[in-house]
Amino acid sequence: MHRSRIISTVLGALLSAACAWAAPVSAAVRIEFFGEPGCADCAHVRSRVLPGLAVRHAGRYELIERDLNATSNYVALVEAEERSGRRANATVYLLIDNRTLLAGVEEIEAGADKALEAALAAHRAGDAPPAEPQPQGMLSRRYADFTLGAVILAGLADGVNICAITTLVFFMSVLTQAGAGHRERLVLGLSFAGASFVTYFLIGLGLLQALHALKGFMILRTAIEVATMIALVVLAVLSFRDAWRYSRTGQAGDVSLQLPAGVKRRIHGVLRRSVTVANAFWAGLTAGVLVTVLEGVCTGQTYAPTLVLMGVEGRHGAWGLLALYNALFILPLLVVLALVSFGLRIEQLTTWTRKHVVPSKLLLGVVFLLLAALLLLLRRLL
């Protein structure tokens, strides 16, 4: 009697375990199918992979289809890529139980069964799937990479645009006329570049703070961002037109996006009065501050839209991006200063500048379009 009880207990336990193993877990295990209508790879997975899964694992999972044309589904895919630590360039994806991301036909065919079995085993062991994170934060980090690239390109383009280069050439000619030796030229150039960096950085910081202060006024912020996008497209058209005109005539007067004549005269006057060999350090600082403020009339065409882009990204990391932009803005000045110190003549610098007006204008046009596209994308997705 005692032995029969033991046997029945053991058989009952085994039967319970078998039933638990075979029990449907469709409420817990989820397969998300990411694709687009008309996608050939998506059709292949639907016809060749999903039917097999349905036969072998009937009732054990729930299939959810996500159209990547919907922003919310694209956000979910970006979040899954960030969690998995990979960025694939595929047209079809399977996300299994929020644990495993398979990208592309080959990967899905080879790994779907194993990934689903692993998810089922995890559920039987009581291991719940990872909690759903906040996709907006993941998406923000993804687009931060694009923003970083845009800031680098914009900073360099701003440093080599026609306004900055013209001022740079004139500054070097004033140094030569002032009779500055190697040491004085180096001190003047470095203090001028340092003052330009700090002044431009503080101007940008003030504008960024103003943009952040408008965070609660969504209508006003949206109006600023839309106006910036429109202005960027206009500036791109003007930059391309300037490149075309200058390539035909070689006349500086045909360039529309440049410093106004009155501002140019003021900058030249500031440099002539400020740059003295007697007190090279303070002369460079004074000239750097004043010239940067005046030059902002022209260089702000690139700076202001980039600041709006930083403002869309948010406060986090904005100071670092701002410092990077300004470091790249003064980089051409430091390079030219080094070249002049090693014997580059002003005539050579002037000739080089004239030859590269068209490329610099084309680069500016591309940067303007890139900034406009990024602003539009961030407006839609963040």
Secondary structure as UniProt FT lines:
FT   HELIX           2..22
FT   TURN            26..28
FT   STRAND          30..35
FT   TURN            37..38
FT   HELIX           40..44
FT   HELIX           45..49
FT   HELIX           50..56
FT   TURN            57..59
FT   STRAND          62..67
FT   TURN            68..69
FT   HELIX           71..84
FT   STRAND          93..96
FT   TURN            97..99
FT   STRAND          100..103
FT   HELIX           105..124
FT   TURN            125..126
FT   HELIX           135..159
FT   HELIX           162..177
FT   TURN            178..179
FT   HELIX           182..213
FT   TURN            214..216
FT   HELIX           218..249
FT   HELIX           252..254
FT   HELIX           261..274
FT   TURN            278..279
FT   HELIX           280..313
FT   TURN            316..317
FT   HELIX           318..341
FT   TURN            342..343
FT   HELIX           346..355
FT   HELIX           357..381
//
